Amino acid sequence: MSAIQTRDLTKKYKEKIAVDQLNLSIEQGELFSLLGVNGAGKTTTIKMLSCLSKPTSGDAVLLGDSVATSPMEVKKKINVSPQETAVAPNLTVKENLETIAGLYGSNRKEAVKKTKEMIESFGLSEVEKSKAKTLSGGWQRRLSIAMALISNPQILFLDEPTLGLDVLARRDLWRTIEQLKGKVTIILTTHYLEEAEALSDRIAIMAKGRLKAVGTVKELMSHTHTDKFEDAFIALASGNGASL
Ligand SMILES: Nc1ncnc2c1ncn2[C@@H]1O[C@H](COP(=O)(O)OP(=O)(O)OP(=O)(O)O)[C@@H](O)[C@H]1O
């Protein structure tokens, strides 16, 4: 069974078609990146897949459940680390994690145990007593991903996880994301091409709401007869020309 299968997934805002008949298949355990220039439709796609926004037409099936007809079932299997980190600024790292664990149904004892595990696996112990608002962007983002994973989702959406981070914080977060590879299906959006290149099993390139190409970095370069991923991206993301 695929982790995600979309069938003509479409979102219209009045006359504007934000996502246009998207057909994608993502395997379990894949790290799959969605790339495209501003306004290509990446965030709208993630919103539909994570049941934050209803498709205008078409559907997406996540591990057997449809976003159109069974959004509550889908929501049990997924979680999102959104573009704007979802941490509570006045709570400490530990309190943020315990609160989220509680919201997902853990009793106090379980919440404390899960929080301890997350703090260890995400290397958050040095900041566990710090209020989230005092953390740097990189730490906040790491906390946000740990919070998204506390519900043990089978599919994790990472919307621009390293936006605005410096190069060292970005590399640190890459290592964190790499450790998750294979354990959870990850859908990542990013504007940093080297990030998609470094982390992804496969990449989809969208332009003007449409899917232009899907493949490994190597396949996308070979299809476009380029030897740099950036050149392949430019060839595919301009929105002109046929899809691959
Ligand atoms: N709530 C909305 N109402 C009207 N139009 C919208 C809405 N949300 C998105 N759009 C439009 O849909 C298109 C796709 O937007 P979307 O945010 O999905 O793109 P994106 O690829 O995520 O862009 P970015 O890289 O800038 O985040 C854009 O033209 C945008 O203006």
The ligand as a Gaussian input file, in Angstrom:
#p B3LYP/6-31G(d) Opt

LIG

0 1
 N       -6.480000      31.157000       0.802000
 C       -6.208000      31.484000      -0.457000
 N       -7.042000      32.271000      -1.183000
 C       -6.781000      32.591000      -2.458000
 N       -5.684000      32.190000      -3.124000
 C       -4.823000      31.417000      -2.476000
 C       -5.010000      31.020000      -1.108000
 N       -3.972000      30.232000      -0.734000
 C       -3.156000      30.149000      -1.811000
 N       -3.656000      30.852000      -2.843000
 C       -3.058000      30.969000      -4.182000
 O       -2.800000      29.670000      -4.665000
 C       -1.550000      29.612000      -5.342000
 C       -0.671000      28.546000      -4.702000
 O       -0.253000      28.991000      -3.429000
 P        0.627000      28.127000      -2.422000
 O        0.745000      28.889000      -1.156000
 O        0.093000      26.737000      -2.362000
 O        2.029000      28.089000      -3.183000
 P        3.461000      27.656000      -2.667000
 O        4.055000      26.826000      -3.749000
 O        3.348000      27.022000      -1.333000
 O        4.210000      29.045000      -2.559000
 P        5.374000      29.559000      -1.536000
 O        6.611000      28.922000      -2.030000
 O        5.352000      31.022000      -1.755000
 O        4.981000      29.148000      -0.142000
 C       -0.973000      31.022000      -5.291000
 O       -1.273000      31.688000      -6.486000
 C       -1.691000      31.657000      -4.116000
 O       -1.813000      33.041000      -4.290000

